[in-house]
C-alpha cells in the first residue's frame, strides 16, 4: 500500500480526499496537514469521519516523506514551495489552480499575478482522465481540475473534437461548497473560510481551463454566467452550443456515444419521459460520475447540453483519485465505487 499525505486537509476538498482514501484498497493515510487546525482531531472539521479515522491534524512543518502528496490548500499557496514538496514525495497532486494552466502568460492573465515557479508548469499533467488518460499513466506530477471547468469541458468536448462548435454559452448553477471559485480574490478550496454569500458573475477564471482543454478553442467564442443557488454540493451546467452545420438529435447521440461510451464515470442521461430525464447534481452527491444529457433545437442549430457533477468529488478529490489510479497502473474505479444518493 502507498502512504498518502494531505496538505490542506481541513478544507472541503481535503475532507473528501480523506473519505476516499479511507475506502481505497491500495492507499493508507499518512499525515493530515492543516495550518489553522493543527492539534485538533480530523473529525472536528469532518464529522462524517468520526470513528473512521483517529488522525490528528499536524502543522505544516511536521510534514514528512510519503509515497503520494496531495496539496489541497488554497490557490497560490503551494507553488512557491513545490521544490520542497518534490523532495518529500515522488508523486504530487495539486488540487489548487497553481499548476492547471500550461502557460505562464495565461496564468498571469487569469489570476492577476505572475506565476512564482513557471518552470514547473510543463511538468504537471492536467488531471482530467477523460482528456489526458494516456499522459496520466505513469505521471508523477498532476494538477487538479476546476469543478466548473470540468462540467463545461465535458459538456463541450465531444462536439469540439468534431469541429462542430461555432460558439457556446455556459450557464452554471453552483452550490455553496465551491467557496470562492468564481471570485478572483478568494480560494476554491478554503480551510473553512466562513459563510459563502450568493453571487452571480460573467467573469469566470475556469474558462481559461476550458480554452486550454478544447481543440482550436481560441477561434471559438465562449462565454459563461454562474449563479449560486440553494445547494451545498453540485454543479449544474447548461451549455448552449451553436453548431456550424445542420445536425439531428440522432447524430448528437452518435457523437456523445462515440466519445463517452467507454468512459467509466460518464453517464449519458437524456430520457423522453420520467422524473429524472436530464442530469441532476443532487443525485451525484458523493459520486465521481459526471452525467451528461442534451436536447436539440433544430431551428437554431443549437445543442443544449446539460452536465452535472459533485464539485467536491468529480470536480476535485474524485478526479484526483481517478488520476492517481492511472498514475499507479491501478483500475480507475478503485476507491470510487460510491454511486450517489437517492432520494436526496
Buried (B, 14 or more C-beta within 10 A) or exposed (E): EBBBBBBBBBBBBBBBBBBBBBBBEBBBBBBBBBBEBBEBBBBBBBEEBEEEBEBBBBBBEEBEEBBBBBBBBBBBBBBEBBEEBBEBBEBBBBBBBBBBBBBBEBBBEBBEEEBBBBEBBEBBBBBBBBBBBEBBBEBBBBBBBBBBBBBBBBBBBBBBBBEBBEEBBBBBBBBBBBBBBBBBEBBBBBBEBEEBEEBEBEEBBBBBBBBBBBEEBEEBEBEBBBBBEEBBBBBBBBBBBBBEEEBEBEBBBEBBEEBBEEBBBBBBBBEEEEEEBBBBBBBBBBBBBBBBBBBBEEEEBBBBBBBBBBBBBBBBBBBBBBBBBBBBEBEBEBBBEBEBEEEE
